């Protein structure tokens, strides 16, 4: 950078990003990071940048870009740098207390949406267990404005974030801090529901080697990992909870570990659920389960 000039061109910053990050990320990924930062920090879109390559940023903004660059070098996820992630057409605050919402979870929300639209239930009562950012609960509350939505998490930090996300997206969700593994069957805070949904922790320790640093180093362990010797611990407990707390005809939805799809299906069926079905994500992996309580 030219030390005498107070402003730096975005184009030069872009080239600097490409050079600095070339060994860590592919070119297209760096482009995407840079465009996301331009949008978040200086409100410049990708198209505006293409049309106006001479656009400049102030020293203060340049400093923000440089800090973001250092974070990217340390493999911090771009969503944590910007502090936001998109999910099902809504924007969610994300931070070190929350998992970054994933596209496969959008597919789960999509499944619930089309089922609830088909059923046409008035004021469906929904509970989301392990809510994180609140992405599932808040999207469903946004899609079904008369729904009564409850969201549970063990993490106070996640719940505070989810609460802000509900306000930001102008929906009403009741948040409850609880350890679902320790919930008693007759817990007075928890009533009857038409839908129980959960994307619980399901990654085994033995799968850690498949996981990239940006996830391993930054996303919360409590959101991700389970032990190798009891990987379905959450599915076991939440299925029991759901069987107890679902109305007759109520539906349980899970996001699942693709490597444990059959085992998860057998476990859920063993709890007394009927019509337990698996669904593949767009990549052809079994990532979702649905079970009906007759
Ligand atoms: C895989 S993340 C899912 C977050 C969010 N629902 C999503 O789909 O992006 C699992 C969530 O479960 C929460 N969690 C972990 N252990 C829990 C427990 N024992 N009781 C309740 N929630 C728990 C974590 O804090 C985390 O937010």
py3Dmol code that shows the C-alpha trace and the ligand (Angstrom):
import py3Dmol

protein = """\
ATOM      1  CA  UNK A   1       0.000   0.000   0.000  1.00  0.00           C
ATOM      2  CA  UNK A   2       1.087   3.556  -0.713  1.00  0.00           C
ATOM      3  CA  UNK A   3       1.833   5.071   2.750  1.00  0.00           C
ATOM      4  CA  UNK A   4       1.072   8.654   1.600  1.00  0.00           C
ATOM      5  CA  UNK A   5      -2.430   7.867   0.400  1.00  0.00           C
ATOM      6  CA  UNK A   6      -5.202   7.906   3.046  1.00  0.00           C
ATOM      7  CA  UNK A   7      -7.525   5.709   0.989  1.00  0.00           C
ATOM      8  CA  UNK A   8      -6.907   2.339  -0.541  1.00  0.00           C
ATOM      9  CA  UNK A   9      -8.642   0.944  -3.580  1.00  0.00           C
ATOM     10  CA  UNK A  10     -10.841  -2.120  -3.047  1.00  0.00           C
ATOM     11  CA  UNK A  11      -9.258  -3.576  -6.160  1.00  0.00           C
ATOM     12  CA  UNK A  12      -5.818  -3.493  -4.515  1.00  0.00           C
ATOM     13  CA  UNK A  13      -7.189  -5.035  -1.348  1.00  0.00           C
ATOM     14  CA  UNK A  14      -8.765  -7.785  -3.439  1.00  0.00           C
ATOM     15  CA  UNK A  15      -5.405  -8.608  -5.030  1.00  0.00           C
ATOM     16  CA  UNK A  16      -3.771  -8.552  -1.593  1.00  0.00           C
ATOM     17  CA  UNK A  17      -6.389 -11.049  -0.317  1.00  0.00           C
ATOM     18  CA  UNK A  18      -5.782 -13.341  -3.312  1.00  0.00           C
ATOM     19  CA  UNK A  19      -1.995 -13.340  -2.790  1.00  0.00           C
ATOM     20  CA  UNK A  20      -2.108 -13.792   0.976  1.00  0.00           C
ATOM     21  CA  UNK A  21      -4.709 -16.569   1.002  1.00  0.00           C
ATOM     22  CA  UNK A  22      -3.637 -18.469  -2.130  1.00  0.00           C
ATOM     23  CA  UNK A  23      -1.996 -21.305  -0.186  1.00  0.00           C
ATOM     24  CA  UNK A  24      -5.014 -21.847   2.081  1.00  0.00           C
ATOM     25  CA  UNK A  25      -8.115 -21.479  -0.092  1.00  0.00           C
ATOM     26  CA  UNK A  26      -8.939 -21.783  -3.758  1.00  0.00           C
ATOM     27  CA  UNK A  27      -9.392 -18.639  -5.840  1.00  0.00           C
ATOM     28  CA  UNK A  28     -13.161 -18.737  -6.035  1.00  0.00           C
ATOM     29  CA  UNK A  29     -13.446 -19.162  -2.270  1.00  0.00           C
ATOM     30  CA  UNK A  30     -11.222 -16.109  -1.671  1.00  0.00           C
ATOM     31  CA  UNK A  31     -13.345 -14.122  -4.135  1.00  0.00           C
ATOM     32  CA  UNK A  32     -16.460 -15.084  -2.219  1.00  0.00           C
ATOM     33  CA  UNK A  33     -14.899 -14.102   1.123  1.00  0.00           C
ATOM     34  CA  UNK A  34     -13.832 -10.766  -0.297  1.00  0.00           C
ATOM     35  CA  UNK A  35     -17.242  -9.994  -1.790  1.00  0.00           C
ATOM     36  CA  UNK A  36     -18.966 -10.943   1.473  1.00  0.00           C
ATOM     37  CA  UNK A  37     -16.650  -8.592   3.385  1.00  0.00           C
ATOM     38  CA  UNK A  38     -17.265  -5.765   0.894  1.00  0.00           C
ATOM     39  CA  UNK A  39     -20.983  -6.164   1.396  1.00  0.00           C
ATOM     40  CA  UNK A  40     -20.718  -6.367   5.201  1.00  0.00           C
ATOM     41  CA  UNK A  41     -18.077  -3.681   5.834  1.00  0.00           C
ATOM     42  CA  UNK A  42     -18.622  -1.033   3.146  1.00  0.00           C
ATOM     43  CA  UNK A  43     -22.000  -2.021   1.685  1.00  0.00           C
ATOM     44  CA  UNK A  44     -20.548  -2.570  -1.797  1.00  0.00           C
ATOM     45  CA  UNK A  45     -21.996  -5.436  -3.839  1.00  0.00           C
ATOM     46  CA  UNK A  46     -20.074  -7.711  -6.165  1.00  0.00           C
ATOM     47  CA  UNK A  47     -21.645  -6.002  -9.168  1.00  0.00           C
ATOM     48  CA  UNK A  48     -20.826  -2.505  -7.895  1.00  0.00           C
ATOM     49  CA  UNK A  49     -17.238  -3.606  -7.389  1.00  0.00           C
ATOM     50  CA  UNK A  50     -17.024  -4.940 -10.946  1.00  0.00           C
ATOM     51  CA  UNK A  51     -18.439  -1.708 -12.353  1.00  0.00           C
ATOM     52  CA  UNK A  52     -16.313   0.584 -10.154  1.00  0.00           C
ATOM     53  CA  UNK A  53     -12.854  -1.008  -9.720  1.00  0.00           C
ATOM     54  CA  UNK A  54     -11.522   2.358  -8.511  1.00  0.00           C
ATOM     55  CA  UNK A  55     -13.737   2.388  -5.372  1.00  0.00           C
ATOM     56  CA  UNK A  56     -11.729   3.320  -2.287  1.00  0.00           C
ATOM     57  CA  UNK A  57     -12.063   2.588   1.415  1.00  0.00           C
ATOM     58  CA  UNK A  58     -11.095   4.748   4.387  1.00  0.00           C
ATOM     59  CA  UNK A  59      -8.138   3.817   6.579  1.00  0.00           C
ATOM     60  CA  UNK A  60     -10.532   2.645   9.251  1.00  0.00           C
ATOM     61  CA  UNK A  61     -12.344   0.292   6.856  1.00  0.00           C
ATOM     62  CA  UNK A  62      -9.046  -0.881   5.422  1.00  0.00           C
ATOM     63  CA  UNK A  63      -8.049  -1.879   8.954  1.00  0.00           C
ATOM     64  CA  UNK A  64     -11.216  -3.979   9.247  1.00  0.00           C
ATOM     65  CA  UNK A  65     -10.369  -5.754   5.987  1.00  0.00           C
ATOM     66  CA  UNK A  66      -6.809  -6.391   7.255  1.00  0.00           C
ATOM     67  CA  UNK A  67      -8.109  -7.851  10.517  1.00  0.00           C
ATOM     68  CA  UNK A  68     -10.515 -10.049   8.561  1.00  0.00           C
ATOM     69  CA  UNK A  69      -7.617 -11.187   6.401  1.00  0.00           C
ATOM     70  CA  UNK A  70      -5.622 -12.217   9.487  1.00  0.00           C
ATOM     71  CA  UNK A  71      -8.649 -14.134  10.784  1.00  0.00           C
ATOM     72  CA  UNK A  72      -9.018 -15.916   7.437  1.00  0.00           C
ATOM     73  CA  UNK A  73      -5.334 -16.855   7.623  1.00  0.00           C
ATOM     74  CA  UNK A  74      -6.127 -18.473  10.982  1.00  0.00           C
ATOM     75  CA  UNK A  75      -9.022 -20.290   9.212  1.00  0.00           C
ATOM     76  CA  UNK A  76     -11.779 -18.523  11.153  1.00  0.00           C
ATOM     77  CA  UNK A  77     -15.090 -19.155   9.334  1.00  0.00           C
ATOM     78  CA  UNK A  78     -16.167 -16.117   7.314  1.00  0.00           C
ATOM     79  CA  UNK A  79     -19.581 -16.166   9.042  1.00  0.00           C
ATOM     80  CA  UNK A  80     -17.913 -15.632  12.441  1.00  0.00           C
ATOM     81  CA  UNK A  81     -15.825 -12.766  10.999  1.00  0.00           C
ATOM     82  CA  UNK A  82     -18.904 -11.046   9.612  1.00  0.00           C
ATOM     83  CA  UNK A  83     -21.035 -12.184  12.557  1.00  0.00           C
ATOM     84  CA  UNK A  84     -23.923 -13.285  10.337  1.00  0.00           C
ATOM     85  CA  UNK A  85     -25.146 -16.220   8.280  1.00  0.00           C
ATOM     86  CA  UNK A  86     -28.050 -16.698   5.903  1.00  0.00           C
ATOM     87  CA  UNK A  87     -30.535 -19.488   6.559  1.00  0.00           C
ATOM     88  CA  UNK A  88     -33.825 -20.082   4.767  1.00  0.00           C
ATOM     89  CA  UNK A  89     -33.932 -16.504   3.432  1.00  0.00           C
ATOM     90  CA  UNK A  90     -33.392 -15.004   6.896  1.00  0.00           C
ATOM     91  CA  UNK A  91     -30.276 -13.501   8.452  1.00  0.00           C
ATOM     92  CA  UNK A  92     -28.913 -14.882  11.734  1.00  0.00           C
ATOM     93  CA  UNK A  93     -26.300 -13.581  14.131  1.00  0.00           C
ATOM     94  CA  UNK A  94     -23.631 -16.244  14.685  1.00  0.00           C
ATOM     95  CA  UNK A  95     -20.805 -16.312  17.207  1.00  0.00           C
ATOM     96  CA  UNK A  96     -18.543 -18.661  19.140  1.00  0.00           C
ATOM     97  CA  UNK A  97     -21.550 -19.967  21.138  1.00  0.00           C
ATOM     98  CA  UNK A  98     -23.446 -21.153  18.082  1.00  0.00           C
ATOM     99  CA  UNK A  99     -23.038 -23.563  15.239  1.00  0.00           C
ATOM    100  CA  UNK A 100     -23.129 -21.893  11.819  1.00  0.00           C
ATOM    101  CA  UNK A 101     -26.437 -22.990  10.234  1.00  0.00           C
ATOM    102  CA  UNK A 102     -25.910 -25.501   7.420  1.00  0.00           C
ATOM    103  CA  UNK A 103     -27.695 -25.976   4.068  1.00  0.00           C
ATOM    104  CA  UNK A 104     -28.758 -29.553   4.968  1.00  0.00           C
ATOM    105  CA  UNK A 105     -30.665 -28.107   7.933  1.00  0.00           C
ATOM    106  CA  UNK A 106     -32.525 -25.874   5.470  1.00  0.00           C
ATOM    107  CA  UNK A 107     -33.598 -29.060   3.731  1.00  0.00           C
ATOM    108  CA  UNK A 108     -34.989 -30.355   7.041  1.00  0.00           C
ATOM    109  CA  UNK A 109     -36.968 -27.122   7.510  1.00  0.00           C
ATOM    110  CA  UNK A 110     -38.228 -27.517   3.955  1.00  0.00           C
ATOM    111  CA  UNK A 111     -39.522 -31.027   4.725  1.00  0.00           C
ATOM    112  CA  UNK A 112     -41.363 -29.787   7.827  1.00  0.00           C
ATOM    113  CA  UNK A 113     -42.770 -26.833   5.894  1.00  0.00           C
ATOM    114  CA  UNK A 114     -44.289 -28.962   3.147  1.00  0.00           C
ATOM    115  CA  UNK A 115     -45.699 -31.518   5.637  1.00  0.00           C
ATOM    116  CA  UNK A 116     -47.297 -28.826   7.808  1.00  0.00           C
ATOM    117  CA  UNK A 117     -48.726 -27.105   4.748  1.00  0.00           C
ATOM    118  CA  UNK A 118     -50.253 -30.438   3.621  1.00  0.00           C
ATOM    119  CA  UNK A 119     -51.668 -31.190   7.068  1.00  0.00           C
ATOM    120  CA  UNK A 120     -53.015 -27.644   7.408  1.00  0.00           C
ATOM    121  CA  UNK A 121     -52.938 -27.701  11.212  1.00  0.00           C
ATOM    122  CA  UNK A 122     -54.007 -24.462  12.926  1.00  0.00           C
ATOM    123  CA  UNK A 123     -51.579 -23.114  15.559  1.00  0.00           C
ATOM    124  CA  UNK A 124     -49.153 -26.041  15.436  1.00  0.00           C
ATOM    125  CA  UNK A 125     -47.117 -26.461  18.624  1.00  0.00           C
ATOM    126  CA  UNK A 126     -43.474 -27.002  17.759  1.00  0.00           C
ATOM    127  CA  UNK A 127     -40.398 -27.618  19.907  1.00  0.00           C
ATOM    128  CA  UNK A 128     -36.829 -27.380  18.577  1.00  0.00           C
ATOM    129  CA  UNK A 129     -34.272 -29.182  20.760  1.00  0.00           C
ATOM    130  CA  UNK A 130     -30.671 -27.906  20.588  1.00  0.00           C
ATOM    131  CA  UNK A 131     -31.634 -24.664  18.909  1.00  0.00           C
ATOM    132  CA  UNK A 132     -28.190 -22.973  18.574  1.00  0.00           C
ATOM    133  CA  UNK A 133     -28.765 -19.753  16.603  1.00  0.00           C
ATOM    134  CA  UNK A 134     -32.472 -20.610  16.632  1.00  0.00           C
ATOM    135  CA  UNK A 135     -32.370 -21.137  12.884  1.00  0.00           C
ATOM    136  CA  UNK A 136     -34.904 -24.016  12.792  1.00  0.00           C
ATOM    137  CA  UNK A 137     -37.295 -22.580  15.380  1.00  0.00           C
ATOM    138  CA  UNK A 138     -37.184 -19.041  13.964  1.00  0.00           C
ATOM    139  CA  UNK A 139     -37.602 -20.142  10.339  1.00  0.00           C
ATOM    140  CA  UNK A 140     -40.633 -22.240  11.290  1.00  0.00           C
ATOM    141  CA  UNK A 141     -42.107 -19.373  13.341  1.00  0.00           C
ATOM    142  CA  UNK A 142     -41.548 -17.125  10.312  1.00  0.00           C
ATOM    143  CA  UNK A 143     -43.172 -19.611   7.904  1.00  0.00           C
ATOM    144  CA  UNK A 144     -46.121 -20.393  10.189  1.00  0.00           C
ATOM    145  CA  UNK A 145     -47.084 -17.153  11.865  1.00  0.00           C
ATOM    146  CA  UNK A 146     -49.739 -18.793  14.065  1.00  0.00           C
ATOM    147  CA  UNK A 147     -47.379 -21.535  15.303  1.00  0.00           C
ATOM    148  CA  UNK A 148     -46.461 -21.731  18.995  1.00  0.00           C
ATOM    149  CA  UNK A 149     -42.737 -22.369  18.910  1.00  0.00           C
ATOM    150  CA  UNK A 150     -40.480 -23.352  21.811  1.00  0.00           C
ATOM    151  CA  UNK A 151     -36.702 -23.744  21.558  1.00  0.00           C
ATOM    152  CA  UNK A 152     -34.397 -25.497  24.023  1.00  0.00           C
ATOM    153  CA  UNK A 153     -30.633 -25.411  24.409  1.00  0.00           C
ATOM    154  CA  UNK A 154     -28.143 -26.222  27.155  1.00  0.00           C
ATOM    155  CA  UNK A 155     -25.975 -23.199  26.277  1.00  0.00           C
ATOM    156  CA  UNK A 156     -26.837 -19.795  27.752  1.00  0.00           C
ATOM    157  CA  UNK A 157     -24.666 -18.116  25.097  1.00  0.00           C
ATOM    158  CA  UNK A 158     -26.544 -19.867  22.281  1.00  0.00           C
ATOM    159  CA  UNK A 159     -29.926 -18.981  23.800  1.00  0.00           C
ATOM    160  CA  UNK A 160     -29.002 -15.307  24.165  1.00  0.00           C
ATOM    161  CA  UNK A 161     -27.997 -15.284  20.495  1.00  0.00           C
ATOM    162  CA  UNK A 162     -31.166 -17.125  19.459  1.00  0.00           C
ATOM    163  CA  UNK A 163     -33.250 -14.616  21.433  1.00  0.00           C
ATOM    164  CA  UNK A 164     -31.641 -11.724  19.520  1.00  0.00           C
ATOM    165  CA  UNK A 165     -32.184 -13.614  16.262  1.00  0.00           C
ATOM    166  CA  UNK A 166     -35.901 -14.002  17.016  1.00  0.00           C
ATOM    167  CA  UNK A 167     -36.137 -10.240  17.645  1.00  0.00           C
ATOM    168  CA  UNK A 168     -34.137  -9.443  14.521  1.00  0.00           C
ATOM    169  CA  UNK A 169     -36.445 -11.621  12.422  1.00  0.00           C
ATOM    170  CA  UNK A 170     -39.563 -10.334  14.209  1.00  0.00           C
ATOM    171  CA  UNK A 171     -40.933 -13.664  15.392  1.00  0.00           C
ATOM    172  CA  UNK A 172     -42.033 -14.942  18.787  1.00  0.00           C
ATOM    173  CA  UNK A 173     -40.298 -18.040  20.164  1.00  0.00           C
ATOM    174  CA  UNK A 174     -40.195 -19.205  23.811  1.00  0.00           C
ATOM    175  CA  UNK A 175     -36.655 -20.084  24.831  1.00  0.00           C
ATOM    176  CA  UNK A 176     -35.836 -22.545  27.615  1.00  0.00           C
ATOM    177  CA  UNK A 177     -32.404 -23.426  28.965  1.00  0.00           C
ATOM    178  CA  UNK A 178     -32.251 -27.157  29.681  1.00  0.00           C
ATOM    179  CA  UNK A 179     -29.996 -30.152  29.401  1.00  0.00           C
ATOM    180  CA  UNK A 180     -32.191 -32.423  27.293  1.00  0.00           C
ATOM    181  CA  UNK A 181     -30.225 -35.453  28.492  1.00  0.00           C
ATOM    182  CA  UNK A 182     -31.324 -34.679  32.053  1.00  0.00           C
ATOM    183  CA  UNK A 183     -34.958 -33.755  31.369  1.00  0.00           C
ATOM    184  CA  UNK A 184     -37.448 -35.722  33.459  1.00  0.00           C
ATOM    185  CA  UNK A 185     -40.405 -37.251  31.531  1.00  0.00           C
ATOM    186  CA  UNK A 186     -42.888 -35.132  33.514  1.00  0.00           C
ATOM    187  CA  UNK A 187     -40.926 -31.825  33.311  1.00  0.00           C
ATOM    188  CA  UNK A 188     -43.465 -29.075  34.087  1.00  0.00           C
ATOM    189  CA  UNK A 189     -41.943 -26.555  31.594  1.00  0.00           C
ATOM    190  CA  UNK A 190     -42.563 -28.854  28.646  1.00  0.00           C
ATOM    191  CA  UNK A 191     -46.044 -29.635  27.399  1.00  0.00           C
ATOM    192  CA  UNK A 192     -47.483 -31.430  24.373  1.00  0.00           C
ATOM    193  CA  UNK A 193     -46.406 -30.720  20.813  1.00  0.00           C
ATOM    194  CA  UNK A 194     -47.442 -31.459  17.247  1.00  0.00           C
ATOM    195  CA  UNK A 195     -43.849 -31.377  16.054  1.00  0.00           C
ATOM    196  CA  UNK A 196     -40.580 -32.185  17.802  1.00  0.00           C
ATOM    197  CA  UNK A 197     -37.518 -31.284  15.734  1.00  0.00           C
ATOM    198  CA  UNK A 198     -33.858 -31.601  16.550  1.00  0.00           C
ATOM    199  CA  UNK A 199     -30.451 -31.298  14.941  1.00  0.00           C
ATOM    200  CA  UNK A 200     -28.495 -32.602  17.928  1.00  0.00           C
ATOM    201  CA  UNK A 201     -24.731 -33.150  18.257  1.00  0.00           C
ATOM    202  CA  UNK A 202     -23.890 -36.273  16.234  1.00  0.00           C
ATOM    203  CA  UNK A 203     -20.267 -36.198  15.028  1.00  0.00           C
ATOM    204  CA  UNK A 204     -18.212 -39.059  16.506  1.00  0.00           C
ATOM    205  CA  UNK A 205     -14.687 -38.447  17.770  1.00  0.00           C
ATOM    206  CA  UNK A 206     -13.525 -40.932  15.110  1.00  0.00           C
ATOM    207  CA  UNK A 207     -14.923 -38.630  12.403  1.00  0.00           C
ATOM    208  CA  UNK A 208     -12.806 -35.688  13.584  1.00  0.00           C
ATOM    209  CA  UNK A 209     -10.141 -36.376  10.988  1.00  0.00           C
ATOM    210  CA  UNK A 210     -12.711 -35.674   8.225  1.00  0.00           C
ATOM    211  CA  UNK A 211     -13.462 -32.261   9.691  1.00  0.00           C
ATOM    212  CA  UNK A 212     -11.781 -29.122   8.426  1.00  0.00           C
ATOM    213  CA  UNK A 213      -9.901 -26.765  10.758  1.00  0.00           C
ATOM    214  CA  UNK A 214     -12.401 -23.964  10.284  1.00  0.00           C
ATOM    215  CA  UNK A 215     -15.027 -26.176  11.967  1.00  0.00           C
ATOM    216  CA  UNK A 216     -12.776 -28.002  14.416  1.00  0.00           C
ATOM    217  CA  UNK A 217     -11.021 -24.924  15.776  1.00  0.00           C
ATOM    218  CA  UNK A 218     -13.926 -22.505  15.945  1.00  0.00           C
ATOM    219  CA  UNK A 219     -17.347 -24.123  16.187  1.00  0.00           C
ATOM    220  CA  UNK A 220     -18.438 -25.144  19.712  1.00  0.00           C
ATOM    221  CA  UNK A 221     -17.618 -28.750  20.664  1.00  0.00           C
ATOM    222  CA  UNK A 222     -20.900 -29.060  22.604  1.00  0.00           C
ATOM    223  CA  UNK A 223     -22.784 -28.412  19.371  1.00  0.00           C
ATOM    224  CA  UNK A 224     -20.926 -31.039  17.385  1.00  0.00           C
ATOM    225  CA  UNK A 225     -19.431 -34.016  19.148  1.00  0.00           C
ATOM    226  CA  UNK A 226     -20.584 -37.221  20.782  1.00  0.00           C
ATOM    227  CA  UNK A 227     -18.537 -40.123  22.082  1.00  0.00           C
ATOM    228  CA  UNK A 228     -17.669 -43.050  19.810  1.00  0.00           C
ATOM    229  CA  UNK A 229     -19.208 -45.559  22.211  1.00  0.00           C
ATOM    230  CA  UNK A 230     -22.615 -43.831  22.522  1.00  0.00           C
ATOM    231  CA  UNK A 231     -23.064 -41.779  19.330  1.00  0.00           C
ATOM    232  CA  UNK A 232     -26.876 -41.919  19.381  1.00  0.00           C
ATOM    233  CA  UNK A 233     -27.208 -40.660  22.955  1.00  0.00           C
ATOM    234  CA  UNK A 234     -29.225 -37.595  21.883  1.00  0.00           C
ATOM    235  CA  UNK A 235     -31.431 -39.562  19.457  1.00  0.00           C
ATOM    236  CA  UNK A 236     -32.206 -42.070  22.204  1.00  0.00           C
ATOM    237  CA  UNK A 237     -33.187 -39.414  24.740  1.00  0.00           C
ATOM    238  CA  UNK A 238     -35.022 -37.114  22.291  1.00  0.00           C
ATOM    239  CA  UNK A 239     -37.033 -40.020  20.819  1.00  0.00           C
ATOM    240  CA  UNK A 240     -38.168 -40.968  24.335  1.00  0.00           C
ATOM    241  CA  UNK A 241     -38.983 -37.313  25.026  1.00  0.00           C
ATOM    242  CA  UNK A 242     -40.874 -37.005  21.730  1.00  0.00           C
ATOM    243  CA  UNK A 243     -42.912 -40.174  22.291  1.00  0.00           C
ATOM    244  CA  UNK A 244     -43.967 -38.791  25.670  1.00  0.00           C
ATOM    245  CA  UNK A 245     -44.594 -35.184  24.518  1.00  0.00           C
ATOM    246  CA  UNK A 246     -46.078 -35.576  21.024  1.00  0.00           C
ATOM    247  CA  UNK A 247     -49.826 -35.519  20.457  1.00  0.00           C
ATOM    248  CA  UNK A 248     -51.217 -38.607  18.681  1.00  0.00           C
ATOM    249  CA  UNK A 249     -50.338 -38.088  14.999  1.00  0.00           C
ATOM    250  CA  UNK A 250     -47.490 -35.764  16.009  1.00  0.00           C
ATOM    251  CA  UNK A 251     -44.248 -35.903  14.058  1.00  0.00           C
ATOM    252  CA  UNK A 252     -40.610 -36.174  15.106  1.00  0.00           C
ATOM    253  CA  UNK A 253     -37.956 -34.817  12.716  1.00  0.00           C
ATOM    254  CA  UNK A 254     -34.213 -35.279  13.086  1.00  0.00           C
ATOM    255  CA  UNK A 255     -31.148 -34.225  11.189  1.00  0.00           C
ATOM    256  CA  UNK A 256     -28.946 -37.330  11.353  1.00  0.00           C
ATOM    257  CA  UNK A 257     -25.412 -38.588  10.922  1.00  0.00           C
ATOM    258  CA  UNK A 258     -25.278 -40.019   7.384  1.00  0.00           C
ATOM    259  CA  UNK A 259     -23.039 -42.883   8.569  1.00  0.00           C
ATOM    260  CA  UNK A 260     -25.549 -43.951  11.225  1.00  0.00           C
ATOM    261  CA  UNK A 261     -28.797 -43.617   9.263  1.00  0.00           C
ATOM    262  CA  UNK A 262     -30.005 -47.235   9.583  1.00  0.00           C
ATOM    263  CA  UNK A 263     -29.048 -47.468  13.269  1.00  0.00           C
ATOM    264  CA  UNK A 264     -30.899 -44.209  13.980  1.00  0.00           C
ATOM    265  CA  UNK A 265     -33.973 -45.438  12.116  1.00  0.00           C
ATOM    266  CA  UNK A 266     -34.003 -48.722  14.090  1.00  0.00           C
ATOM    267  CA  UNK A 267     -33.554 -46.861  17.364  1.00  0.00           C
ATOM    268  CA  UNK A 268     -36.482 -44.499  16.666  1.00  0.00           C
ATOM    269  CA  UNK A 269     -38.716 -47.386  15.515  1.00  0.00           C
ATOM    270  CA  UNK A 270     -37.884 -49.281  18.736  1.00  0.00           C
ATOM    271  CA  UNK A 271     -39.473 -46.443  20.752  1.00  0.00           C
ATOM    272  CA  UNK A 272     -42.918 -47.195  19.286  1.00  0.00           C
ATOM    273  CA  UNK A 273     -42.963 -44.693  16.389  1.00  0.00           C
ATOM    274  CA  UNK A 274     -44.654 -45.778  13.174  1.00  0.00           C
ATOM    275  CA  UNK A 275     -43.702 -44.857   9.608  1.00  0.00           C
ATOM    276  CA  UNK A 276     -40.080 -44.020  10.315  1.00  0.00           C
ATOM    277  CA  UNK A 277     -38.557 -42.723   7.094  1.00  0.00           C
ATOM    278  CA  UNK A 278     -35.173 -41.441   5.983  1.00  0.00           C
ATOM    279  CA  UNK A 279     -34.539 -38.707   3.448  1.00  0.00           C
ATOM    280  CA  UNK A 280     -31.443 -37.895   1.419  1.00  0.00           C
ATOM    281  CA  UNK A 281     -29.974 -34.411   1.091  1.00  0.00           C
ATOM    282  CA  UNK A 282     -29.161 -32.887  -2.311  1.00  0.00           C
ATOM    283  CA  UNK A 283     -25.813 -34.725  -2.283  1.00  0.00           C
ATOM    284  CA  UNK A 284     -27.558 -38.095  -1.997  1.00  0.00           C
ATOM    285  CA  UNK A 285     -26.684 -38.769   1.664  1.00  0.00           C
ATOM    286  CA  UNK A 286     -29.247 -39.841   4.250  1.00  0.00           C
ATOM    287  CA  UNK A 287     -29.325 -36.746   6.473  1.00  0.00           C
ATOM    288  CA  UNK A 288     -32.922 -36.516   7.709  1.00  0.00           C
ATOM    289  CA  UNK A 289     -35.417 -38.717   9.531  1.00  0.00           C
ATOM    290  CA  UNK A 290     -39.126 -38.390  10.152  1.00  0.00           C
ATOM    291  CA  UNK A 291     -41.273 -40.527  12.474  1.00  0.00           C
ATOM    292  CA  UNK A 292     -44.976 -40.385  13.228  1.00  0.00           C
ATOM    293  CA  UNK A 293     -46.562 -41.139  16.569  1.00  0.00           C
ATOM    294  CA  UNK A 294     -49.820 -42.963  15.844  1.00  0.00           C
TER     295      UNK A 294
END
"""
ligand_1 = """\
27
LIG
C -25.718 -29.429 15.941
S -26.073 -27.999 16.930
C -27.570 -27.479 16.133
C -27.828 -26.003 16.239
C -29.012 -25.521 15.375
N -30.251 -26.188 15.731
C -28.706 -25.736 13.909
O -29.358 -26.613 13.304
O -27.846 -25.041 13.349
C -26.611 -28.770 18.426
C -27.107 -27.832 19.532
O -27.449 -28.643 20.659
C -27.070 -27.981 21.855
N -26.865 -28.991 22.897
C -25.784 -29.765 23.109
N -25.967 -30.564 24.172
C -27.218 -30.291 24.637
C -27.986 -30.786 25.723
N -27.504 -31.737 26.527
N -29.223 -30.287 25.929
C -29.715 -29.306 25.111
N -29.035 -28.805 24.063
C -27.806 -29.290 23.822
C -25.794 -27.230 21.486
O -25.554 -26.157 22.368
C -26.100 -26.815 20.039
O -26.661 -25.525 20.011
"""
view = py3Dmol.view(width=600, height=400)
view.addModel(protein, "pdb")
view.setStyle({"model": 0}, {"cartoon": {"style": "trace"}})
view.addModel(ligand_1, "xyz")
view.setStyle({"model": 1}, {"stick": {}})
view.zoomTo()
view.show()
